[in-house]
């Protein structure tokens, strides 16, 4: 099926529905854990958390025989940035087998559903995130709404950000589900490890603590607990550890977001390849690091600038001159190149903080994230004319295809770690495979081979 929204891969929702049904039919125990195949629970700690659900009363929206446990990520807060009622996380479901099976006993999605916004306008007032949708709703919403609309005919969800039944969606969440924060479970989930620890997600999702507060006080207005204005949502608490901001929270004027990276190519004159995230930060000294996963250039200039107040207040700026660079960090056994800048915020609070990266004469640059950290060292004042030169490094001669045979044998030894997509890349063009910054598994073997190859010359 077509993608749910712009920039997403094709949707496999019908495969997900069919696989869940067949697996749950085969299961015979009273309780069942339906889970993604790349999410692993390392202990039974989550079971002890599930026992807490008995402490909370259930009311008129109860349909299941007992609450089903789900993840707080991504059980979206319908009062936050993306106003999406019934968007309950489908990463895992733990509960009575009969309840979980009934949840997945829904019809397949069809093409009309997946291309709804090709022929229908987005709702007036939709924000930029909400306008990215192609499908009528997210699959998570489809799963919940299909299950519960037969019990409560007053429910309404004409589009993904239709908020008419927003309060009822929270009632259904409280009566039929129990939320688990991953901080309270031992899990192995490398694909979404960044999301699990990114502090901003706590504002856009319903946390375990928020669920328990609402479940224990059903007479309160949910909006008072969950409603967040934009300044609250975008506030950033920077800890002593790195605060990680993925590329999809950043913006670009030159390139586009591809596979969770901001990618820009063929930049001849100064162009902005990254800006954002427009957070509110507190007084202090900081270090910002732009994580670059691809960098190819000759005689280029890169300007990195920390600003606030929509760029009106420049906190610091670096002007970097690089003679030649072609993903040299790979030869050093690293996965990225760091563009860093120290700066100081002298006001008690500064609004619309952002890090801007401008480039000139760059063939290709890909940015995966921005990290921020409080800095104990004094931040330098703005020095817009400062130049930092990186000398050109002799490039080793690249091995031809016939020189890679020994290395291929070593790569095959670890091939059982590799995805089918990586294997196809390897078979098509081994040399290109080695140069791909995503193929992390081959770094150590590649470095050993290149050293040996360089030693012959």
N, C-alpha and C positions, 0 to 999 in steps of 0.2 A: 504494500500500500504506500501511497505518497507520504512525505514527511508530515508530522503533526504541525510543525511550524518552520519558518524560514531558518535555514542553516542546520537543520537536524537531518540525520540519515532517514532512509525509508522506514516506515513503521511496521513492526512485526507483531502488532497487537493480537491478530488472529492466531498466530502461532503460540503466543503466550496463553491465550484463553484455552486453546485446545490442549496444550501441554499440561496446564494446571488441572483441567478436568480429568484427563486420563490418569495423572499421577494421584489425584485425590480419590479416584474410584478404586485404584489398586490398594491404597492405604487402608488398613483394617483397625488400627488402634482407636481408642476413644478420642485422644488428642492428636493433633497433627501440626507439623511445622512445614508450611509451604514457603519456599525461599528461592531467591535467585541462585543460580549455580555458581556465581562468583562471590557470594557472601557466605562466610563460614563463621559459626559460633564456636569459640574455642573452649567454652565451659558452659555449665548449666546456670550461670549467674542470672540469665534472663528469666529463668523459671521462678526464681525467688522474687523478682520484680513483678511478675505476673500475679503472684499471690496477693499483691496489694489491691488489685481491682475489686476484691470482695468488700473492701471498706466503704465503697461508694454506692449509694442507692441508684436504682435505675427507674426511669419514669416512662411516660406515654410513648416515646419513640423507640422503645425496646422491641427489637425483632428477633435477634439472635437469642439462643438459650443462655448464652454466657458471652461476656465481652471477648472480642478477638484482639490480640496484641498486634500493634503495627509500629513502624518507625516514626519518630518525629521528623526525620528527613525523608521525603519531602511531603509531609502533611502540611499543606500551605495554609497560612493565616489569611482568610478571605477579607480581612480588614487592612491588609498591608499593600505592598507594591502591586502584586498581581492578584486582583480580586477574583479568586477562583473558588467558589463554594464546592464542597464535596470532593476536593482534591486531597484524598487521603493516600498516604504512601502505600505502594504495592510491592515494596522491596521484600517484605516477608509478612506472613500471616500465621500467628500461632493461636490455637484455640480448639474448640470441639470440632471434630472432623465434619460433622453434619453442618455446622455453621459455615466453616470455610468452604465446603463444597457448594453450599447454596449461594455463597457470594460469587463464585465463579460460574454458576449456571446461568449464563447470559448469552445472547446471540452474538454472532460475529459483527464487527463493524463493516460498513460497505463504502463504496467509492464516494457516494453522495455525502456521507458523513465526513470522510477524510478531506473533501474538497469544498466544504461548506462555504468558506469565505472567498472562494473563487467567483461565486455567483451572489453572495450576500455581503452587505456592508458590515463593517465592524460597528459595534454599538457606539453612539455618540458619547464622547468623553473618554474613550479608550485611550490608555497611555501607550507609549512606544513599545513596551514589552508585550502588552495585550494585543497590539496590532500585528505582531509577528505570526499569529496563529493562522493556519490553513484549515485545520479540522474544526468541527463544531465545538468540541471540548477536548480536553486532555483525556487520555485513556484512563487515568486514575479517576477522573470525574465520571466517565462513562460507566466504569465498573460499579461505582457506588450508586449513582443515580438510577441506573437500570435495575439494581437490586431493590431499592427502597421506594421508588415511585409507585409501585403497585400497592404498597401498604399505606401510603400517604398521598392521596390524589391531589392535594393542594400544592405539592412540590412543583417548582418550576425551574427549568434550566434551558433556556432557549439558545444560549451561547455560553462560551467558557467563562465570560465575566458578567453573566447575568446574576445580579445580587438580590433578586426578589426573595429567594429562599435561603439567604445567608445565615440567618439566625437558626432556622430549622436544620441546616447542615451541621451546626455546632451541637444542637440537641442530639442528632443522630450519632455524631462522633462520641459524645459523652455517654450515651446509653448503650452503644454497641461495640465500642472499641476502647482499648487502653493503650496509651502512648508510651513508648520506650525511647529514652535518650541513649545514644550509643555510649555515652560516658558511663552508663550503668550496666553495660554488657561487654563481655570480652568477644570482640569480633575481628575478623580478618577480612578487609574489604579494600584492597589497594586501589581499585578503580575510582572510588569516591573518598579516598582518605583525606584529600584536601577539603572536600565539602564537610566532612565530619567534624573538622576542627576549625573551620572558618567561622569567626565570631559573627559575621553579618547574617549567616543563615538563621541564627537564633531569633532574629527580628522578623524574618519572612516565613518562618515555620511555627507550628504550635508545639511548644516544648512540653516535656513531661510535667514540669512544675506548673505551667499554665493550665494544662488539662486537669491536674489534681485540684488546683484552686477553683476552677469553674465547676468541677464535679462535686466538690464539697459545699458549694454555695450556689445552688441552681436558681436562686431568686435574684441573683445579681445580673446586671446588664453585661453580656459578653463583650460588647463593644468597648466598655471601660477597661477590660483586661487586655483585649487584643488590638484595639485601635491605636495606630501609630502614625503620627504625621511624618512628612518626608524628612524633616530635620532630625527626628529621633531615629528613623530607620537608617539614615546615612551617617549617624554619629559613629565614630570609630574609637574604640578603646585599644590603645597600643600598649601591649604588655612589654615586659623586659625581654620576652622571647619575640621572634619574628611574627608579625601579623601578615598573613599570606592573602593576597588579593588576586584571584584568578583573572585571566584576560577578559572573560565575559562580563566583568564589572568595569572594564575600561573601554575607551573609545578610540577611533582612528579617523583621520580625515583623508589619508592617502590609500590605505589598504582595506581589508575586510577581515571579519572574524571567520576563520576556517579551522575546524577541529580544535576549538578552544584556544586558538592562538591568533593574535593580530598579525596578519601577513601583508607586507608591502613589497613591491618590486619595481625595478627600473625607475629609481628616483634620481633625476638629474639636477633639479633645483631644490631649494629648501622646502620640505613638506613635513607636516605633522603626522608621525606614524603612531603616536600614542598620546592620549591625554586622559585625565580623570585620576581618581574616582570621585572627586567632588565630595569629600568627606569633611566633617567638622573635627578639628584636632585641638588639643589643649596645649598650653604653653609648655615649651621644653625644647630640647635638642634631639634631633633625629638623624637617622641614616635611611635613605631610600635606595633600594636596589631594583633595577629593572632586569628581569631575567630574560635573556636573549637566547633562543634556541637555534636560530639560524642567522648567520651574518656573513655576507659576501660583498666585498667592496674593493675599490682602488682609489687612492687619493681622495678620501672622503672626509666629510665633516659631520660630526654628531653633536648636537646641542641638547643637554639635559637640564631641565629647569624645574625648580620647585616653587610653586606659587600658591596664593590664596586669594579670596575675593574675586573670583573669575579672572585671574591673571593680573589684576591691578597691582598686587603686592608681590614682588619677586623676592623670595626668601633666599635663594642662591641659584647660581647658574654655572655650568661647566661647558666649555667649548673644546671638543676633542677632535684632534686631527689624526687619522689613521691612514697610513700609506697603502697597506695591502693586508687583506684578511680574508680567509676563505674557510670558515669554520675551524680555525686552528685549535680551538679548545678540545676538539675531538682527539687530536694527536696528543693532548696532555691528559687523556683519560677522563675528561670532564664532560658533562652533559649540557653545559650552557656557558654563556659569556655574560659577565655582570657589568652593567653600567650603574655606578653608584654616585650618590651625592649626599653630602652632609648639609643640614640646614637647621635654622633655629626659628621657632615660633615665639615671638616676644609678647603677644597679646594673651590674655587669659584664655580666650577661645578664638579660633580663626575659622571662618566658614569657607566652603567650596575649595578646600585644599586639593591640589592636583599636581601630578608630575607629568611634564610635557617633554616629549622626545621629538626633535626635528632632525632630519637627515638630508644630506646632499651627496650626490655621486655614490649612491648605494644600490647595488644590483638586487639584493634581497635581504630582508630582515624579518624575523618572526619573533614575537614577544609572547611569552606564556604567562607571565605574572609580574606583579609588583609586590615587593616585600618592604615593610617598614619596621623600624626598631628605634627605641629610645637610645640616644647616644650620650655616653658620659664624656666624650671628648668635645671641646668647643667647636661649634660649627663656624665655618668661614663665612664672612659677609659676601654679598654678591660681587662676583668678579667676572663680568660678562666677556672680557677680552682675554681671559686666561687661556693659554693653549697647553694641551697635554699631548705630546707626540708619541705615537707608538711606531717604532721602527719596523720596516718590512723584515719578515723572517724568511730565510731561504726555504722554499717549499721542496719537500722530498719528491722525487719522481714517483708518479703513481704506477702501481703494478698493473700490467696488462692482464687480460683474462687468463692466459696460460700460466701466469705466475701465482694464481690464487688457488691452485689445486690442493696444495697442502693445507692451506687455511680452510678450505671448504670441508675437508675431512674433520677438522677440529670443530667447525660450526655444526656439522651433522651430529656430533657427539652431544651437543646441547639442544638439538632441534626439538626434543620433546617438550622443551619449555616454550617453544615458539608457536604463535598463532598461525592459522592457515594463511592469513594475509601476508605475514612475514615470510612464510615459506614460498609463496608465489613470487614475492619480490626477489628472493634469493635466487630462484630458478631462472627468472627473466634476465637479471643483470647483477652478477655478484659484486662488481666494483661499485655500482650505484647503491647496492644494499649496504656496503661498508660505510658509504658517505652519508647515509640517511641518519639524521640525529635521533630518530625514534628507536633505532635498533640497539638498545642499550646492552643487550646480552653479549654482543660481539666486541664491545670495547676492549676488554683485556686481551683477547686473542688477536684482535686487529693490531693493537700496539706492539705486541710481541713480534708479529709478522713484519710490521713496517720497520722495526728496529733491525731485524735480520736482513730485510731487503735493502735498507739504507747502508748497512755494513758492507754490502757487496759493491757499493759504488764509491 
